[in-house]
Amino acid sequence: MALPLDVLQKSINQRTILLLKDGRILEGKLSGYDEHMNLVLEDTEERIEDTRKKLGTVIIRGSNIVSISVA
């Protein structure tokens, strides 16, 4: 069984899609993380329903993440 932090390590520099608690979807390149699953995404785009917005580099607190998917 793969541990979550091991999966994140293998996902560095890959396109990653996050579903947040408030319903937003963030998609960007995973560039870092820590033991609390706080993530750093580069070239991030936010999707809310049909609206897209470029955010650049963002730090997402791990407690706000519902799911993580590697694209």
Secondary structure, DSSP 8 states (H G I E B T S, - for coil): ---HHHHHHHTTTSEEEEEETTS-EEEEEEEEE-TT--EEEEEEEEEETTEEEEEEEEEE-GGGEEEEEE-
